[in-house]
Structures are given as structure tokens and as C-alpha cells.
Amino acid sequence: MVKVLIDDGAVLDALLRSLRRATAFQVAVALVTRSGLQLLMEELSACLSRGATGELLFGTDLPTEPDAIASLLRLAKQYAKTFSLKRFSSAAGPIFHPKVWSFTLSGGKRIAVIGSSNFTNGGLQPNVEANLLVGEARLLHRVTEWFDGHFLGGRAQVVDDEWLKSYRELYKRRKRLEERVRKLRRQVRALDVTATKKRPIPRRIAGHTFAFTGKIPGWPRVARLYPRIRALGGTPATHVWGVKNADCLVHGDLADRHKSTQKLREARRKGVEVINQDQFLRILRRGK
């Protein structure tokens, strides 16, 4: 059994359901944040209070938050006999980057969730993520072997209060450096918006035709977006077949994935530029 978890909230729902039925769990994640932990902490605690066993291995190559580690450490102290917490020490080797959740359910059935979602609020809810729910015994055996090899291996280190204190200080320095990186990233994104294209993107609404796929938050198409475009002298392409006559296709948050794919394919075939919603909103703010 393999199930694709790509819909909004699908991976979080799968993890919550699994924890409610679990008699044991093994988790290996590259990044943990306090907001992500809050989404599952109640079910994690309830699972352990029912007598389940758990092992969690997290990484620090990505900025795992000290407050999240502190909460997990308190949980490990509370359930010292049944819950083990370790950190992966990459040292000079490859970084630790997995996102693996493995569960043994009541009745002996085993499942695992494997994919792109970190243990963060964004990873478990609003981000564009792709995960698989796996129930095939042979694959699950491989997952367990992989996890045990890392959790019991030499790079897995016990987490204690002294280490966490030192990590907090380094984390503060790291966050200051990362803010500088975020500023540079914003500058790069601005370059992406203004970069020269083979076919120029419209700079104004007037006289141009715009097609849309996905949703733009705050801009319902029929009620607000289409009337605004018409008021500014533009034309909205309201059907899939209208993409070929558009000056660009605006790609918002995915809603109807099948229809979105049709429009994207049509845009590629006809050489129509595809822009994101932020680029479109800049054009819209310029008015006519």
C-alpha cells in the first residue's frame, strides 16, 4: 500500500491518525521548530502516556530551534523508560536531511510517512510538500534498518541540558547570519522579477489579456479580480482555451490541479509567459 500525501494538511492528518493508534514510533527529521512541535505535541504525549515507545533523531545542520529541543527533552525526561531523544552529529560529513516517520500500530500493522516535510508548521501545513504513506512490509523493513543504523550509530548523540545551553548560544549567532542571507535572497528574487525574458511580460493591465491558474488570496476571480482587470482596460481569459490568446498566465496557489496542469501545458505549447502571483500583483498595482 502506498498513498500520496500532497493535499493541504494531508501529511499532518496522517501523522495525527498514526500517533493515535501507535504502540511504537521512530522519527528522523532534519529540522524541528516549536510551531511544528506544537501541532503534534498533544498526540505525542498522549501516545507515550498510553505506554507506547518512541525514538526521535533530529538534525542541527538546519536551524532546529532550541525551544523545540527543550520541549522534546522534557518529554524524554518524563518518559525516560519509553522515549529516547538523540541528535545527529554530522561533523565534517554529509548533512542530516531525512524526513521519516515510522509507526507500529495496534494490531501489529506498520506504516511510514516519508517525503519532504520537516517537523515544522510550514512543512506539516501550508508549504507545497510531497510525501508518501507506505504500508508495504519489505519497504518498511528497509526503513527500520536504516533508522536503527543511524539511531544506534556513532553519529547519534544523547541530548542533555549542558549541550542544549551551548547550542542556544550558537543558534543566536546563526540566526543573525541567516537574516543576512534572507536579505540577499530577497534581492535575488527581485532580480528574477525584472530579468529579461524571451517574450516581455506586460507592464500594465490596459490592453493586455491575463489568464489565471490557482487562487490569489484575497482576489476571488468572478467577484473581484475579473471586474478589476476589465475596469483597468484589460481582458481576463476565463477558460482553459483562452490561455493561447493571453499575454501571460498567472500562477497562483494550486486549487484544481488537473485544470492547472491543462493551462500550464497550453501556455508552454503557445509560448505564453508564466508569472507568479507576486509579479501579477505588482502589475495590478501600477493600474492602467
Secondary structure as a PSIPRED ss2 file (coil, helix, strand):
# PSIPRED VFORMAT (PSIPRED V4.0)

   1 M C   1.000  0.000  0.000
   2 V E   0.000  0.000  1.000
   3 K E   0.000  0.000  1.000
   4 V E   0.000  0.000  1.000
   5 L E   0.000  0.000  1.000
   6 I C   1.000  0.000  0.000
   7 D C   1.000  0.000  0.000
   8 D C   1.000  0.000  0.000
   9 G C   1.000  0.000  0.000
  10 A H   0.000  1.000  0.000
  11 V H   0.000  1.000  0.000
  12 L H   0.000  1.000  0.000
  13 D H   0.000  1.000  0.000
  14 A H   0.000  1.000  0.000
  15 L H   0.000  1.000  0.000
  16 L H   0.000  1.000  0.000
  17 R H   0.000  1.000  0.000
  18 S H   0.000  1.000  0.000
  19 L H   0.000  1.000  0.000
  20 R H   0.000  1.000  0.000
  21 R H   0.000  1.000  0.000
  22 A E   0.000  0.000  1.000
  23 T E   0.000  0.000  1.000
  24 A E   0.000  0.000  1.000
  25 F E   0.000  0.000  1.000
  26 Q E   0.000  0.000  1.000
  27 V E   0.000  0.000  1.000
  28 A E   0.000  0.000  1.000
  29 V E   0.000  0.000  1.000
  30 A C   1.000  0.000  0.000
  31 L C   1.000  0.000  0.000
  32 V E   0.000  0.000  1.000
  33 T C   1.000  0.000  0.000
  34 R H   0.000  1.000  0.000
  35 S H   0.000  1.000  0.000
  36 G H   0.000  1.000  0.000
  37 L H   0.000  1.000  0.000
  38 Q H   0.000  1.000  0.000
  39 L H   0.000  1.000  0.000
  40 L H   0.000  1.000  0.000
  41 M H   0.000  1.000  0.000
  42 E H   0.000  1.000  0.000
  43 E H   0.000  1.000  0.000
  44 L H   0.000  1.000  0.000
  45 S H   0.000  1.000  0.000
  46 A H   0.000  1.000  0.000
  47 C H   0.000  1.000  0.000
  48 L H   0.000  1.000  0.000
  49 S H   0.000  1.000  0.000
  50 R C   1.000  0.000  0.000
  51 G C   1.000  0.000  0.000
  52 A C   1.000  0.000  0.000
  53 T E   0.000  0.000  1.000
  54 G E   0.000  0.000  1.000
  55 E E   0.000  0.000  1.000
  56 L E   0.000  0.000  1.000
  57 L E   0.000  0.000  1.000
  58 F E   0.000  0.000  1.000
  59 G E   0.000  0.000  1.000
  60 T C   1.000  0.000  0.000
  61 D C   1.000  0.000  0.000
  62 L C   1.000  0.000  0.000
  63 P C   1.000  0.000  0.000
  64 T C   1.000  0.000  0.000
  65 E C   1.000  0.000  0.000
  66 P H   0.000  1.000  0.000
  67 D H   0.000  1.000  0.000
  68 A H   0.000  1.000  0.000
  69 I H   0.000  1.000  0.000
  70 A H   0.000  1.000  0.000
  71 S H   0.000  1.000  0.000
  72 L H   0.000  1.000  0.000
  73 L H   0.000  1.000  0.000
  74 R H   0.000  1.000  0.000
  75 L H   0.000  1.000  0.000
  76 A H   0.000  1.000  0.000
  77 K H   0.000  1.000  0.000
  78 Q H   0.000  1.000  0.000
  79 Y C   1.000  0.000  0.000
  80 A C   1.000  0.000  0.000
  81 K C   1.000  0.000  0.000
  82 T C   1.000  0.000  0.000
  83 F E   0.000  0.000  1.000
  84 S E   0.000  0.000  1.000
  85 L E   0.000  0.000  1.000
  86 K E   0.000  0.000  1.000
  87 R E   0.000  0.000  1.000
  88 F E   0.000  0.000  1.000
  89 S C   1.000  0.000  0.000
  90 S C   1.000  0.000  0.000
  91 A C   1.000  0.000  0.000
  92 A C   1.000  0.000  0.000
  93 G C   1.000  0.000  0.000
  94 P C   1.000  0.000  0.000
  95 I C   1.000  0.000  0.000
  96 F C   1.000  0.000  0.000
  97 H C   1.000  0.000  0.000
  98 P C   1.000  0.000  0.000
  99 K E   0.000  0.000  1.000
 100 V E   0.000  0.000  1.000
 101 W E   0.000  0.000  1.000
 102 S E   0.000  0.000  1.000
 103 F E   0.000  0.000  1.000
 104 T E   0.000  0.000  1.000
 105 L E   0.000  0.000  1.000
 106 S C   1.000  0.000  0.000
 107 G C   1.000  0.000  0.000
 108 G C   1.000  0.000  0.000
 109 K C   1.000  0.000  0.000
 110 R E   0.000  0.000  1.000
 111 I E   0.000  0.000  1.000
 112 A E   0.000  0.000  1.000
 113 V E   0.000  0.000  1.000
 114 I E   0.000  0.000  1.000
 115 G E   0.000  0.000  1.000
 116 S C   1.000  0.000  0.000
 117 S C   1.000  0.000  0.000
 118 N C   1.000  0.000  0.000
 119 F E   0.000  0.000  1.000
 120 T C   1.000  0.000  0.000
 121 N H   0.000  1.000  0.000
 122 G H   0.000  1.000  0.000
 123 G H   0.000  1.000  0.000
 124 L H   0.000  1.000  0.000
 125 Q C   1.000  0.000  0.000
 126 P C   1.000  0.000  0.000
 127 N C   1.000  0.000  0.000
 128 V C   1.000  0.000  0.000
 129 E C   1.000  0.000  0.000
 130 A C   1.000  0.000  0.000
 131 N E   0.000  0.000  1.000
 132 L E   0.000  0.000  1.000
 133 L E   0.000  0.000  1.000
 134 V E   0.000  0.000  1.000
 135 G C   1.000  0.000  0.000
 136 E C   1.000  0.000  0.000
 137 A H   0.000  1.000  0.000
 138 R H   0.000  1.000  0.000
 139 L H   0.000  1.000  0.000
 140 L H   0.000  1.000  0.000
 141 H H   0.000  1.000  0.000
 142 R H   0.000  1.000  0.000
 143 V H   0.000  1.000  0.000
 144 T H   0.000  1.000  0.000
 145 E H   0.000  1.000  0.000
 146 W H   0.000  1.000  0.000
 147 F H   0.000  1.000  0.000
 148 D H   0.000  1.000  0.000
 149 G H   0.000  1.000  0.000
 150 H H   0.000  1.000  0.000
 151 F H   0.000  1.000  0.000
 152 L C   1.000  0.000  0.000
 153 G C   1.000  0.000  0.000
 154 G C   1.000  0.000  0.000
 155 R C   1.000  0.000  0.000
 156 A E   0.000  0.000  1.000
 157 Q E   0.000  0.000  1.000
 158 V E   0.000  0.000  1.000
 159 V C   1.000  0.000  0.000
 160 D C   1.000  0.000  0.000
 161 D H   0.000  1.000  0.000
 162 E H   0.000  1.000  0.000
 163 W H   0.000  1.000  0.000
 164 L H   0.000  1.000  0.000
 165 K H   0.000  1.000  0.000
 166 S H   0.000  1.000  0.000
 167 Y H   0.000  1.000  0.000
 168 R H   0.000  1.000  0.000
 169 E H   0.000  1.000  0.000
 170 L H   0.000  1.000  0.000
 171 Y H   0.000  1.000  0.000
 172 K H   0.000  1.000  0.000
 173 R H   0.000  1.000  0.000
 174 R H   0.000  1.000  0.000
 175 K H   0.000  1.000  0.000
 176 R H   0.000  1.000  0.000
 177 L H   0.000  1.000  0.000
 178 E H   0.000  1.000  0.000
 179 E H   0.000  1.000  0.000
 180 R H   0.000  1.000  0.000
 181 V H   0.000  1.000  0.000
 182 R H   0.000  1.000  0.000
 183 K H   0.000  1.000  0.000
 184 L H   0.000  1.000  0.000
 185 R H   0.000  1.000  0.000
 186 R H   0.000  1.000  0.000
 187 Q H   0.000  1.000  0.000
 188 V H   0.000  1.000  0.000
 189 R H   0.000  1.000  0.000
 190 A H   0.000  1.000  0.000
 191 L H   0.000  1.000  0.000
 192 D H   0.000  1.000  0.000
 193 V H   0.000  1.000  0.000
 194 T H   0.000  1.000  0.000
 195 A C   1.000  0.000  0.000
 196 T C   1.000  0.000  0.000
 197 K C   1.000  0.000  0.000
 198 K C   1.000  0.000  0.000
 199 R C   1.000  0.000  0.000
 200 P C   1.000  0.000  0.000
 201 I C   1.000  0.000  0.000
 202 P C   1.000  0.000  0.000
 203 R C   1.000  0.000  0.000
 204 R C   1.000  0.000  0.000
 205 I C   1.000  0.000  0.000
 206 A C   1.000  0.000  0.000
 207 G C   1.000  0.000  0.000
 208 H C   1.000  0.000  0.000
 209 T E   0.000  0.000  1.000
 210 F E   0.000  0.000  1.000
 211 A E   0.000  0.000  1.000
 212 F E   0.000  0.000  1.000
 213 T E   0.000  0.000  1.000
 214 G C   1.000  0.000  0.000
 215 K E   0.000  0.000  1.000
 216 I C   1.000  0.000  0.000
 217 P C   1.000  0.000  0.000
 218 G C   1.000  0.000  0.000
 219 W C   1.000  0.000  0.000
 220 P C   1.000  0.000  0.000
 221 R H   0.000  1.000  0.000
 222 V H   0.000  1.000  0.000
 223 A H   0.000  1.000  0.000
 224 R H   0.000  1.000  0.000
 225 L H   0.000  1.000  0.000
 226 Y H   0.000  1.000  0.000
 227 P H   0.000  1.000  0.000
 228 R H   0.000  1.000  0.000
 229 I H   0.000  1.000  0.000
 230 R H   0.000  1.000  0.000
 231 A H   0.000  1.000  0.000
 232 L C   1.000  0.000  0.000
 233 G C   1.000  0.000  0.000
 234 G C   1.000  0.000  0.000
 235 T E   0.000  0.000  1.000
 236 P E   0.000  0.000  1.000
 237 A E   0.000  0.000  1.000
 238 T C   1.000  0.000  0.000
 239 H C   1.000  0.000  0.000
 240 V H   0.000  1.000  0.000
 241 W H   0.000  1.000  0.000
 242 G H   0.000  1.000  0.000
 243 V H   0.000  1.000  0.000
 244 K H   0.000  1.000  0.000
 245 N H   0.000  1.000  0.000
 246 A C   1.000  0.000  0.000
 247 D C   1.000  0.000  0.000
 248 C E   0.000  0.000  1.000
 249 L E   0.000  0.000  1.000
 250 V E   0.000  0.000  1.000
 251 H E   0.000  0.000  1.000
 252 G C   1.000  0.000  0.000
 253 D E   0.000  0.000  1.000
 254 L C   1.000  0.000  0.000
 255 A C   1.000  0.000  0.000
 256 D C   1.000  0.000  0.000
 257 R H   0.000  1.000  0.000
 258 H H   0.000  1.000  0.000
 259 K H   0.000  1.000  0.000
 260 S H   0.000  1.000  0.000
 261 T H   0.000  1.000  0.000
 262 Q H   0.000  1.000  0.000
 263 K H   0.000  1.000  0.000
 264 L H   0.000  1.000  0.000
 265 R H   0.000  1.000  0.000
 266 E H   0.000  1.000  0.000
 267 A H   0.000  1.000  0.000
 268 R H   0.000  1.000  0.000
 269 R H   0.000  1.000  0.000
 270 K H   0.000  1.000  0.000
 271 G C   1.000  0.000  0.000
 272 V C   1.000  0.000  0.000
 273 E E   0.000  0.000  1.000
 274 V E   0.000  0.000  1.000
 275 I E   0.000  0.000  1.000
 276 N E   0.000  0.000  1.000
 277 Q H   0.000  1.000  0.000
 278 D H   0.000  1.000  0.000
 279 Q H   0.000  1.000  0.000
 280 F H   0.000  1.000  0.000
 281 L H   0.000  1.000  0.000
 282 R H   0.000  1.000  0.000
 283 I H   0.000  1.000  0.000
 284 L H   0.000  1.000  0.000
 285 R H   0.000  1.000  0.000
 286 R H   0.000  1.000  0.000
 287 G C   1.000  0.000  0.000
 288 K C   1.000  0.000  0.000
